[in-house]
Amino acid sequence: MQIGSLTLPSNLFLSPLAGYTNLPFRLVLREIGGVGLCTTDLVNARSLLEKRSKAFKLIETRPADSPLAVQLFGSVPEEMRDAAQFLESSGVASIDINMGCPVRKVCNVGGGSAMMREHDKTAALVRGMVNAVKIPVTAKMRLGWDDQNITAPELARALEDAGVAAIFVHGRTREQGFGGTVNLPGIRKVVAAVKAIPVIGNGDVVTPQAAKKMLEETGCAGVSIGRGAFYDPWIFKRTMEYCSVRLVAESAGATGSTLQVPPEPTFAERVRVMRRHLDLMIEIFGEALGCRMFRKIAPWYAKRFGPCHEFNKHVVHVSTKTQFDTVLGNYQRWRQQFLDANGELQIRFQPAPLVASFMRESAEGILPQAISIPKGPVERW
Ligand SMILES: Cc1cc2nc3c(=O)[nH]c(=O)nc-3n(C[C@H](O)[C@H](O)[C@H](O)COP(=O)(O)O)c2cc1C
């Protein structure tokens, strides 16, 4: 997969989730594998230029965290340009511009999704950034403000003319928040509107099958995954395996229904990765803050543990690594009552499968569970 001059190892992307897509999480995903490009949480261009420590913490990285895109927001062209130049000189691989954030504080100053309403102004800002750096500049948007204003196709085209190297599009409007269904035909229209740059689809991809459906039905060049990565950090690796096995099998004459989805990780593997995630949180944020932040992360791992209320009840109070280990040990003993003779979770205690909004009608016979929205420093994305 190519984004401007940048060659990526896969066409699967980590979507920015403010408060979550920090260095420890990105390192966890990269260690598991399959992700082509990770993006930071959104960073205020002005705060970066003012060298605020909070902004610098957001762009903290390591060689293993590469290639990395930093997502900028702001509406002052000179600030966005200077911040882009600063990031390029710091070794960042590409810069993404946030045009989807619906938070009033961001929109009121003309940033985030307000940029989708003023195409000429937005294109001029983007051109200034593109001309100032050699690394690719990309844009992330929603389909439009509301159903009456589906502006993404037109904006994507204008931004391509202004020099962006790729468009990321969440298949919902700003008005929709996270409700309803991701609109695959809407993403398809954005794909059709651009001349040559890749369009990356986004929204509700929670399984390898959903990623494949989005790729096939929209013609997008890649898929970006946010909450699905939080719910299942193995999703990139499994999706890559699923898509490549399919290509080989289809060329040998197999059909879609006969193809196996790679197995989900075992409980032991989930626990191993969760502990690694906490170790990295402690290494990067310190034990007190790292453990406090992990209180909202651990329950996401637990969503696939089966019965987990005993874990969630206690993990939200941990302040040290030792306390976390005690909570986990107690939970593992408590969980044994739900295991069968082989040490596997009995079928009736297994968590319901998660189904993407745009696949619910095809999920016959299973009660689909929708993905929840992690709490964060934003009310609604
Ligand atoms: C808690 C939270 C924080 C988010 N932060 C950002 C952000 O910083 N920048 C951005 O462009 N989108 C942000 N988003 C939107 C996601 O990147 C993504 O577009 C959206 O969640 C849909 O994709 P998903 O269904 O794969 O999660 C955020 C979403 C959530 C739930």
The ligand as a Tripos MOL2 file, in Angstrom:
@<TRIPOS>MOLECULE
LIG
   31    33     1     0     0
SMALL
NO_CHARGES

@<TRIPOS>ATOM
      1 C1        -13.1380    7.9730   22.2150 C.3       1 LIG1
      2 C2        -12.9350    8.3270   20.7690 C.ar      1 LIG1
      3 C3        -11.9400    9.2160   20.4180 C.ar      1 LIG1
      4 C4        -11.7440    9.5780   19.0880 C.ar      1 LIG1
      5 N1        -10.7390   10.4340   18.7800 N.ar      1 LIG1
      6 C5        -10.5260   10.7960   17.4790 C.ar      1 LIG1
      7 C6         -9.4580   11.6750   17.1200 C.ar      1 LIG1
      8 O1         -8.6400   12.1100   17.9540 O.2       1 LIG1
      9 N2         -9.3470   12.0250   15.8150 N.ar      1 LIG1
     10 C7        -10.1960   11.5460   14.8420 C.ar      1 LIG1
     11 O2        -10.0440   11.8850   13.6620 O.2       1 LIG1
     12 N3        -11.1820   10.6780   15.1510 N.ar      1 LIG1
     13 C8        -11.3560   10.2910   16.4350 C.ar      1 LIG1
     14 N4        -12.3380    9.3940   16.7400 N.ar      1 LIG1
     15 C9        -13.0840    8.7600   15.6360 C.3       1 LIG1
     16 C10       -12.3820    7.4690   15.2080 C.3       1 LIG1
     17 O3        -11.0950    7.6910   14.6820 O.3       1 LIG1
     18 C11       -13.1910    6.7100   14.1430 C.3       1 LIG1
     19 O4        -13.3650    7.5290   13.0240 O.3       1 LIG1
     20 C12       -14.5470    6.2770   14.6680 C.3       1 LIG1
     21 O5        -14.4440    5.7440   15.9730 O.3       1 LIG1
     22 C13       -15.2010    5.2290   13.7470 C.3       1 LIG1
     23 O6        -14.3560    4.1350   13.5870 O.3       1 LIG1
     24 P1        -14.5060    2.7890   14.4760 P.3       1 LIG1
     25 O7        -15.9240    2.3470   14.3600 O.co2     1 LIG1
     26 O8        -13.5120    1.8400   13.8390 O.co2     1 LIG1
     27 O9        -14.1550    3.1560   15.8790 O.co2     1 LIG1
     28 C14       -12.5620    9.0260   18.0630 C.ar      1 LIG1
     29 C15       -13.5550    8.1200   18.4310 C.ar      1 LIG1
     30 C16       -13.7510    7.7590   19.7500 C.ar      1 LIG1
     31 C17       -14.8190    6.7720   20.1100 C.3       1 LIG1
@<TRIPOS>BOND
     1     1     2 1
     2     2     3 ar
     3     2    30 ar
     4     3     4 ar
     5     4     5 ar
     6     4    28 ar
     7     5     6 ar
     8     6     7 ar
     9     6    13 1
    10     7     8 2
    11     7     9 ar
    12     9    10 ar
    13    10    11 2
    14    10    12 ar
    15    12    13 ar
    16    13    14 ar
    17    14    15 1
    18    14    28 ar
    19    15    16 1
    20    16    17 1
    21    16    18 1
    22    18    19 1
    23    18    20 1
    24    20    21 1
    25    20    22 1
    26    22    23 1
    27    23    24 1
    28    24    25 2
    29    24    26 1
    30    24    27 1
    31    28    29 ar
    32    29    30 ar
    33    30    31 1
@<TRIPOS>SUBSTRUCTURE
     1 LIG1         1 GROUP 0 **** ****
